[in-house]
Amino acid sequence: MRVPHRRAGGSGAAPRGAVCPRRKYRERATVACLRVDLYTALDQSSRAIAVGLDYLRHLGIDWSPHPTDEEARREYERVWSQLGSRTIEALIELP
């Protein structure tokens, strides 16, 4: 049995079969994390990396599995500039 989910600010349940976009992101992220954990435990790091990079591509982030030092440094700086001074709590609320 599916439990109806309530929309923020709404007065009732979502239409039957509707999935909250945040929940969809979380579910996909959870599956990707579990697959990475599995492949890591099986000592299949290249498959774990492929799963992680595939998930990031889904989010619009296209990283190479073998970046140059300069690419890695540039991306590291870009990520930190986007994080800014946000708190962990603020990051948790992101999709």
N, C-alpha and C positions, 0 to 999 in steps of 0.2 A: 504494500500500500504506500502510495506516495503522499508525503505530508506537504500540504500547500505551503509555499513560502510567502512571506509578507514583504511587500515593497516598502521601502523607507518613505514615509509621508503618505502612504496609501491607506485605504480603509479596508482592503480585503486581500484575498489571495491572488497570486499571479494566475494568468490563464492556464488552464490545464496543459501540462507538458512544457510550459515555459521554464527556462533555466536562467537564473540570475547571472549576468555577465561575469561578475566577480567570482561566483562559484565555479563557473566554467573555466576561468583562468586558474583558480586554485586546484581544481581537479586535474587539469592538464599538467600543471606544475608538479603536483603530487605524483602522478604517473611517471613523469620524466625523472623525478628524483628517485623513485623506487627502481626504475630501470637502470639508472646510473649506479645505484647501490648494488644491484644484482650483478651487473657486468664487472664492477670493481671487485666484488667478492669472488667472482669466477676468474679473476685475473685477466679480464678482457678489457684493458684500459682503452684501447682504440675504439671499441664499441661504446664504452661509457662516454668517451669524448664526443663521438658521433651523435649520440642521443642528446647530450647537453647542447651541442651546437645546433642540432635540428630544432630543439625547443627555442633557443634564442632566435633562430631565423623566423620562427612563427611570430615572435614579438617584434620583428623588424631589425634585429641585430645580426649582422652577417660577419662572423669572425672566422678566421682561418684556423685550422687545427695545428698549423705550424707557422705562427707569425714570426716575423723578424723581430729583433730586439727593439728596433725603432717603432714598429707597429704596436708591439706590446706596451711600450712606454707611452706612446701617443694615446692609446685606448685607456690605459690606466688613468692618465691625466684627465681625459674626457669624462670618464665615469665619476671621478672625484669632483670635477667641476659641476656636474649635474646633480650630485648628491647635495652639494652646498653644505648648509648648516642644519639640514633637516634632522629631526630626532628619529630614533628607531621607531617610535610609535607612528610618526607621520609616514615612514616608509612602509609599515605594515598595511596601511590603508590603501596603498597603490595596487593597481591590478597586477 
